[in-house]
Amino acid sequence: MVDEKLLKSAISRISSWTVPDSQEPILCRGFYTVLMVWPLAFLASPILLNFFKQSMSSDLYTGLAMLIPQLVLGIAVIGVMVVDGDIINTLNLGRWRWRYLAIGAGSAIPILFLNGGISQLWLELCDYLGFQLPNETALEIIIKNAGTGLFITSALMAVILAPIVEEVVFRRVIFSFASIRQGIPVAFFLTSAVFALIHLDLKNLPGLFVLGMAFQTITLLCRSLYPAVIMHSTNNIIAVTIIYAIKKGWIEI
C-alpha cells in the first residue's frame, strides 16, 4: 500500500520543479545543438567510417560506429552549454551525496522487473494481434556475436557513456526545453516517448517508455542527475550481463 502522504509529497515536489531563469538560455542552446548534431552524428559517422572500412576489422568498425556518435553528441551539447554559466548546476550535477548511489542502484531493480513485465505483456498483445516483432534487438545481436574487443567496447558504452550522454540530453536538456514551453506533464510524455523511440527497439518499446518516465521522476525528486545516471547504468549492467550469459550458454531463454 502506497503511503498517501508520501505520494502527495512526491507529486508536490515534481510539480513545483522549475527551470531557473539563468539556466533557460543555456538549456535552450543545448536543445538546439541536439537537434542539429544528433542526425549528423548518427548518420554521418557510419558514412565517414565506411571510407576506412577496408582497413578495419568488422568488430572495430562496428565499435567505432556505435561509440563515435555518442561521444560527438555528448561533447557538442556540453560544449555549447559550458560557454557561459555554471554548467555543473545547470546539469543538476552539483554536490555528490552517497545516498544517490543507493537510490539509483536500488531503484533499478524494481523498475527492471516492471519493465520486463510490461515488455512481456506487449509481446503477447502483438502476438495476439498478429504483429511479428524482432526476437532480438540490434544491441543483443551485436553483443552475442561480438569478439572480445567489441564486447568490451559495447559494454563500456552501455554502462558508462550512454547513461551519461542520454541522461544529460533527455532528462536535463530535452525535458527542460519541453517543460518551459508545454509544462511538466507534456514534457514527461514527450521526453519518455522520444527516449523509447530512439532506441529502435520495438520489442521493448513500452518498457523503454516507462523506463524514461522512471529516470525523469527520480531526477526531479532528487533534484540531481546523479541518481538517474546510476539507475540507467545499473539497468544496462544487468542487461549486458544477461546477454553475455546467453552468449556463453549459461542461461537459455
C-alpha positions as CSV (number, residue, x, y, z in Angstrom):
1,M,0.0,0.0,0.0
2,V,1.5,3.4,-1.0
3,D,1.7,5.9,1.7
4,E,-0.7,8.7,0.7
5,K,1.2,11.5,2.4
6,L,4.5,10.3,0.8
7,L,2.8,10.2,-2.6
8,K,1.4,13.7,-2.2
9,S,4.8,14.9,-1.2
10,A,6.4,13.4,-4.2
11,I,3.8,14.8,-6.6
12,S,4.2,18.3,-5.0
13,R,8.0,18.1,-5.4
14,I,7.7,17.2,-9.0
15,S,5.0,19.7,-9.9
16,S,7.0,22.5,-8.1
17,W,10.1,22.0,-10.2
18,T,11.1,24.9,-12.5
19,V,14.0,25.9,-14.7
20,P,15.8,28.9,-13.2
21,D,15.7,31.9,-15.5
22,S,19.5,32.0,-15.6
23,Q,19.7,28.4,-16.9
24,E,16.9,28.7,-19.5
25,P,19.0,30.2,-22.4
26,I,21.8,27.7,-21.7
27,L,19.5,24.7,-21.8
28,C,17.7,26.0,-24.9
29,R,21.1,26.3,-26.6
30,G,21.8,22.7,-25.6
31,F,18.4,21.6,-27.1
32,Y,19.1,23.3,-30.5
33,T,22.5,21.7,-30.5
34,V,20.9,18.3,-30.0
35,L,18.6,18.9,-33.0
36,M,21.5,19.8,-35.2
37,V,24.2,17.4,-34.1
38,W,22.1,14.3,-33.4
39,P,21.2,13.4,-37.1
40,L,24.7,14.5,-38.3
41,A,26.5,12.4,-35.6
42,F,24.4,9.2,-36.1
43,L,24.1,9.4,-39.9
44,A,27.5,10.9,-40.9
45,S,29.7,8.8,-38.7
46,P,28.9,5.4,-40.3
47,I,29.3,7.1,-43.8
48,L,32.7,8.6,-43.0
49,L,33.9,5.4,-41.3
50,N,32.9,3.5,-44.5
51,F,35.8,5.1,-46.3
52,F,38.2,3.3,-43.9
53,K,36.2,0.1,-43.6
54,Q,38.6,-1.9,-45.7
55,S,41.5,-1.3,-43.3
56,M,39.4,-2.2,-40.2
57,S,38.2,-5.4,-38.7
58,S,34.4,-5.8,-38.6
59,D,34.5,-5.6,-34.8
60,L,36.5,-2.3,-34.9
61,Y,34.2,-0.8,-37.5
62,T,31.0,-1.7,-35.5
63,G,32.5,-0.5,-32.2
64,L,33.5,2.9,-33.7
65,A,30.2,3.3,-35.4
66,M,28.5,2.8,-32.0
67,L,30.9,4.9,-30.0
68,I,31.7,8.0,-32.1
69,P,28.1,9.3,-32.4
70,Q,27.5,9.1,-28.6
71,L,30.8,10.9,-28.0
72,V,30.2,13.6,-30.6
73,L,26.7,14.3,-29.3
74,G,27.8,14.5,-25.7
75,I,30.8,16.7,-26.3
76,A,28.8,19.0,-28.6
77,V,25.9,19.5,-26.2
78,I,28.1,20.0,-23.1
79,G,30.5,22.2,-25.2
80,V,27.9,24.8,-26.2
81,M,26.4,24.8,-22.7
82,V,29.7,25.4,-21.0
83,V,30.4,28.6,-22.9
84,D,28.9,30.6,-20.1
85,G,27.0,29.9,-16.9
86,D,27.6,27.3,-14.2
87,I,27.5,24.0,-16.2
88,I,27.6,21.8,-13.1
89,N,24.5,23.3,-11.6
90,T,22.8,23.7,-14.9
91,L,23.1,19.9,-15.5
92,N,22.0,19.2,-11.9
93,L,25.4,17.7,-11.1
94,G,26.2,19.7,-8.1
95,R,27.1,18.3,-4.7
96,W,27.5,14.5,-4.7
97,R,25.7,12.6,-2.0
98,W,26.4,8.9,-1.3
99,R,22.7,8.2,-0.9
100,Y,22.4,8.8,-4.7
101,L,24.2,5.6,-5.2
102,A,21.7,3.6,-3.1
103,I,18.8,5.4,-4.6
104,G,19.9,4.9,-8.2
105,A,21.1,1.3,-7.9
106,G,18.2,0.3,-5.6
107,S,15.5,1.8,-7.8
108,A,16.9,0.0,-10.9
109,I,15.9,-3.5,-9.6
110,P,12.1,-3.0,-9.2
111,I,11.9,-0.9,-12.4
112,L,13.7,-3.7,-14.2
113,F,11.0,-6.2,-13.1
114,L,8.3,-3.7,-14.0
115,N,9.9,-3.1,-17.4
116,G,10.2,-6.9,-18.1
117,G,6.5,-7.4,-17.2
118,I,5.4,-4.6,-19.4
119,S,7.5,-5.8,-22.3
120,Q,6.1,-9.4,-21.9
121,L,2.5,-8.1,-22.0
122,W,3.4,-6.0,-25.1
123,L,4.8,-9.1,-26.8
124,E,1.7,-11.1,-26.0
125,L,-0.5,-8.3,-27.3
126,C,1.4,-8.0,-30.5
127,D,1.3,-11.8,-30.9
128,Y,-2.5,-11.8,-30.3
129,L,-2.9,-9.0,-32.9
130,G,-0.7,-10.8,-35.4
131,F,2.2,-8.4,-35.3
132,Q,5.6,-10.1,-35.7
133,L,8.3,-8.3,-33.6
134,P,12.1,-9.0,-33.9
135,N,13.2,-11.7,-31.4
136,E,16.4,-9.7,-30.6
137,T,17.4,-6.1,-30.5
138,A,20.4,-4.8,-32.6
139,L,22.5,-4.4,-29.4
140,E,21.7,-8.0,-28.3
141,I,22.8,-9.3,-31.7
142,I,26.0,-7.3,-31.7
143,I,27.0,-8.3,-28.2
144,K,26.1,-12.0,-28.7
145,N,28.2,-12.2,-31.9
146,A,31.0,-9.8,-30.8
147,G,34.6,-10.7,-30.3
148,T,36.3,-9.7,-27.0
149,G,37.2,-6.2,-28.2
150,L,33.8,-5.3,-29.5
151,F,32.1,-6.8,-26.4
152,I,34.2,-4.6,-24.1
153,T,33.5,-1.5,-26.2
154,S,29.8,-2.2,-26.3
155,A,29.6,-2.9,-22.6
156,L,31.6,0.2,-21.7
157,M,29.4,2.3,-24.0
158,A,26.2,0.8,-22.5
159,V,27.3,1.1,-18.9
160,I,29.2,4.4,-18.8
161,L,28.9,6.5,-22.0
162,A,25.2,6.0,-22.9
163,P,23.9,6.6,-19.3
164,I,25.8,9.9,-19.0
165,V,25.0,11.3,-22.5
166,E,21.4,10.1,-22.6
167,E,20.6,11.4,-19.2
168,V,22.1,14.8,-19.9
169,V,20.3,15.0,-23.3
170,F,16.9,13.7,-22.2
171,R,16.5,14.3,-18.5
172,R,18.1,17.7,-18.5
173,V,18.1,19.3,-21.9
174,I,15.1,18.0,-23.8
175,F,12.8,17.8,-20.7
176,S,13.7,21.3,-19.6
177,F,13.1,22.7,-23.0
178,A,9.8,21.0,-23.3
179,S,8.7,21.9,-19.8
180,I,9.4,25.6,-20.4
181,R,7.1,25.6,-23.4
182,Q,4.5,22.9,-22.7
183,G,4.6,22.2,-18.9
184,I,5.8,19.3,-16.9
185,P,3.1,16.7,-17.8
186,V,3.6,17.1,-21.6
187,A,7.4,17.2,-21.1
188,F,7.2,13.9,-19.2
189,F,5.3,12.2,-22.0
190,L,7.3,13.7,-24.9
191,T,10.7,13.1,-23.4
192,S,9.9,9.5,-22.5
193,A,8.3,8.8,-25.9
194,V,11.4,10.1,-27.8
195,F,13.7,8.2,-25.4
196,A,11.8,5.0,-26.2
197,L,11.7,5.6,-29.9
198,I,15.4,6.4,-30.5
199,H,16.4,3.0,-29.1
200,L,14.8,1.4,-32.2
201,D,13.6,-1.5,-30.1
202,L,10.1,-2.4,-30.9
203,K,10.3,-5.5,-28.7
204,N,10.7,-3.4,-25.5
205,L,9.1,-0.1,-26.7
206,P,6.5,0.3,-23.8
207,G,9.1,-0.8,-21.3
208,L,11.5,1.8,-22.5
209,F,8.8,4.5,-22.2
210,V,8.2,3.5,-18.6
211,L,12.0,3.4,-18.0
212,G,12.2,7.0,-19.4
213,M,9.4,8.1,-17.0
214,A,11.2,6.5,-14.1
215,F,14.5,8.2,-14.9
216,Q,12.8,11.5,-15.2
217,T,10.8,11.0,-11.9
218,I,13.9,10.2,-9.9
219,T,15.7,13.2,-11.4
220,L,13.0,15.6,-10.3
221,L,12.5,14.0,-6.9
222,C,16.3,14.2,-6.1
223,R,16.9,17.5,-7.9
224,S,20.0,15.8,-9.3
225,L,21.0,13.9,-12.4
226,Y,23.3,11.5,-10.4
227,P,20.6,9.0,-9.3
228,A,19.2,8.7,-12.9
229,V,22.7,8.1,-14.4
230,I,23.4,5.4,-11.7
231,M,19.9,3.9,-12.3
232,H,20.4,3.9,-16.0
233,S,23.9,2.4,-15.7
234,T,22.7,-0.3,-13.3
235,N,19.9,-1.3,-15.7
236,N,22.4,-1.6,-18.5
237,I,24.8,-3.6,-16.4
238,I,22.1,-6.1,-15.7
239,A,21.0,-6.2,-19.4
240,V,24.6,-6.7,-20.7
241,T,25.3,-9.4,-18.1
242,I,22.2,-11.3,-19.1
243,I,23.1,-11.0,-22.8
244,Y,26.6,-12.2,-22.1
245,A,25.3,-15.2,-20.1
246,I,23.1,-16.1,-23.0
247,K,26.1,-15.7,-25.4
248,K,28.1,-18.1,-23.2
249,G,25.2,-20.5,-22.9
250,W,25.0,-20.2,-19.2
251,I,21.3,-19.4,-19.4
252,E,18.7,-20.1,-22.0
253,I,15.5,-18.2,-22.9
